[in-house]
Amino acid sequence: MTDGQPAMTNARPVFSRDRLDAVLFDLDGVLTRTAEIHAEAWKRLFDDYLSERPATAGEDHSRFDDDHDYRRYVDGRPRLKGVKHFLLARGIDLPEGEPDDPPEHETLHGLGNRKNALFRELIEQRGIHVYACAVDLLRRLRRAGFRTAVVTASKNCELILQQAGLNGLFDEHLDGVEAEALELAGKPDPDTFVEAAQQLGCEPKRAAVLEDATAGVMAASRGHFGLVIGIDRDGQRESLLSKGADLVFDDLCQIGIESTHREMPPLLEEMALISDRLADKQPALFLDYDGTLTPIVERPADAQLSHSMRRALRDAAEQMPLAVISGRDLDDISALVGLDNLIYAGSHGFDIRGPDPRPDLRPDLRMELPEGIDALDALQQAAATLEARLADVAGVRVERKRFAVAIHVRQVADRDLPRVREAVDQTQRSLDGLRQTGGKRLFELRPDVDWDKGQALRWLLSELGLEGPDVLPLYLGDDDTDEDAFRVLRQLGGISILVAEAARPSAADYRLRAPDDVEALLIYLTGLERDA
Ligand SMILES: O=P(O)(O)OC[C@H]1O[C@H](O[C@H]2O[C@H](CO)[C@@H](O)[C@H](O)[C@H]2O)[C@H](O)[C@@H](O)[C@@H]1O
């Protein structure tokens, strides 16, 4: 469920790729409207417990104040610490107990487990609401090439992200379960943020933190993060500033991304640079299909490869390792390209097939991601449900691929879009093991697995023995789903090229304007190789 639509007027440019590489989000209260559910669960827990506890000298049994007590003792902190600090403030010192103490045990763990059961009950009844502006900012950041992580003391993080359909939007999740396993001190100590930055491969000074709790702002400030942003949902501006926030916003729609991102030079004017980088190296080419090798058209079946592009691909594949990594189904993409001297990765890389360029090792390359196979039943049900639910929406097209279901809305009237979105949201929530992603005028359900075009690219480089310093991988793509591959090449020192008519924030190094330019590049690279 989304909390209103993002209104992007007067956003203040705050994030700049020149200064920052990553953005770390707190969960409850920043991304999801769950802070108030936590506050209610805490209140029920403590009010019930204190009212049942026999009056004892030195103890204060007054009711839990869901404003003051919530912020002072529990907000943003690990659950066990929350129980302990609140009770100590009321003069009650309970034994810690064991992590699996049942909820009726009068121990810190027992009460913590009671609170968690109450929280889950409330979520079950009310569902998860996300802040639309937060999700919008997340998407904008990822398009601009920032890495993202969610960092939370909550042990319910995976459940919340899954139910809210947010888990595809982060490179890393660091939650209360992992923090405990790694023995990291919780907020207000900086350890969880610092660990998450490390997992993203980024120094704290090159990362920003978004937090609504004072404990979280203190943690980020103590960790010397490059930018600490407080989100003031309920009149806490002054205290967020006093605890170390550099800036405070009421909502995330007010946050913009600076357009200082280097304008990507048109690649054809930069051929000299590419050939310099290719000196003594073998290129390995990875190409998206729709929007990269063919122009985007109204109906997916009409996206046919031109004869000249097919020839350019065939010739390039004779000279260098070449794979087409597409969101389309594997059989669909291999039939559309129609060449047998290159590798195809379908369903965003869940399904890979092609000749191994080292036939002495093995004739063919074949991979179906096992975790994707586990999701086949859910995908089948999702496709059937969506076909039925959307049968009367004019223009909608449900495309079943082996490892994904795309719901095309290019020909759907604007007034019907909310209905389609709702059907996709509900279908995803009703089935285990699927996550929602997007694309150009489509919604998509995929196996909820940490696998995307970037991971498929890494897999191919490794399987094809292309990881050495003598290889220069190049990836070309036009869509948000290609940004995952651009980010991988950024890390590996390859060349990534966005195909887009107009410049836009991207993790890619360069931009080409249209598939015609891609064809010219293929011919150029093939010629270079021949001359060498
Ligand atoms: O990763 P790609 O090879 O770029 O595939 C992405 C999606 O491409 C197709 O949909 C897109 O192209 C269609 C034809 O131009 C267009 O009508 C649609 O609006 C685009 O989203 C394909 O149908 C999807 O399965 C792919 O995921």
Ligand as a Chemical Component Dictionary entry (heavy atoms), coordinates in Angstrom:
data_LIG
# 
_chem_comp.id                   LIG 
_chem_comp.type                 NON-POLYMER 
_chem_comp.pdbx_formal_charge   0 
_chem_comp.three_letter_code    LIG 
# 
loop_
_chem_comp_atom.comp_id 
_chem_comp_atom.atom_id 
_chem_comp_atom.alt_atom_id 
_chem_comp_atom.type_symbol 
_chem_comp_atom.charge 
_chem_comp_atom.model_Cartn_x 
_chem_comp_atom.model_Cartn_y 
_chem_comp_atom.model_Cartn_z 
_chem_comp_atom.pdbx_ordinal 
LIG O1  O1  O 0 15.885 -6.537 -21.044 1  
LIG P1  P1  P 0 15.276 -6.259 -22.381 2  
LIG O2  O2  O 0 15.783 -7.159 -23.457 3  
LIG O3  O3  O 0 15.339 -4.817 -22.765 4  
LIG O4  O4  O 0 13.734 -6.599 -22.170 5  
LIG C1  C1  C 0 12.944 -5.739 -21.370 6  
LIG C2  C2  C 0 11.495 -5.994 -21.687 7  
LIG O5  O5  O 0 11.363 -5.821 -23.087 8  
LIG C3  C3  C 0 10.083 -6.045 -23.662 9  
LIG O6  O6  O 0 9.238  -5.001 -23.252 10 
LIG C4  C4  C 0 9.709  -3.705 -23.648 11 
LIG O7  O7  O 0 9.792  -3.634 -25.069 12 
LIG C5  C5  C 0 8.524  -3.736 -25.786 13 
LIG C6  C6  C 0 8.811  -3.725 -27.279 14 
LIG O8  O8  O 0 9.546  -2.601 -27.660 15 
LIG C7  C7  C 0 7.616  -2.570 -25.338 16 
LIG O9  O9  O 0 6.358  -2.691 -25.982 17 
LIG C8  C8  C 0 7.443  -2.637 -23.811 18 
LIG O10 O10 O 0 6.689  -1.510 -23.368 19 
LIG C9  C9  C 0 8.804  -2.610 -23.134 20 
LIG O11 O11 O 0 8.656  -2.747 -21.700 21 
LIG C10 C10 C 0 9.602  -7.411 -23.271 22 
LIG O12 O12 O 0 8.291  -7.595 -23.720 23 
LIG C11 C11 C 0 9.695  -7.693 -21.773 24 
LIG O13 O13 O 0 9.425  -9.031 -21.508 25 
LIG C12 C12 C 0 11.107 -7.408 -21.304 26 
LIG O14 O14 O 0 11.193 -7.577 -19.906 27 
# 
loop_
_chem_comp_bond.comp_id 
_chem_comp_bond.atom_id_1 
_chem_comp_bond.atom_id_2 
_chem_comp_bond.value_order 
_chem_comp_bond.pdbx_ordinal 
LIG O1  P1  DOUB 1  
LIG P1  O2  SING 2  
LIG P1  O3  SING 3  
LIG P1  O4  SING 4  
LIG O4  C1  SING 5  
LIG C1  C2  SING 6  
LIG C2  O5  SING 7  
LIG C2  C12 SING 8  
LIG O5  C3  SING 9  
LIG C3  O6  SING 10 
LIG C3  C10 SING 11 
LIG O6  C4  SING 12 
LIG C4  O7  SING 13 
LIG C4  C9  SING 14 
LIG O7  C5  SING 15 
LIG C5  C6  SING 16 
LIG C5  C7  SING 17 
LIG C6  O8  SING 18 
LIG C7  O9  SING 19 
LIG C7  C8  SING 20 
LIG C8  O10 SING 21 
LIG C8  C9  SING 22 
LIG C9  O11 SING 23 
LIG C10 O12 SING 24 
LIG C10 C11 SING 25 
LIG C11 O13 SING 26 
LIG C11 C12 SING 27 
LIG C12 O14 SING 28 
# 
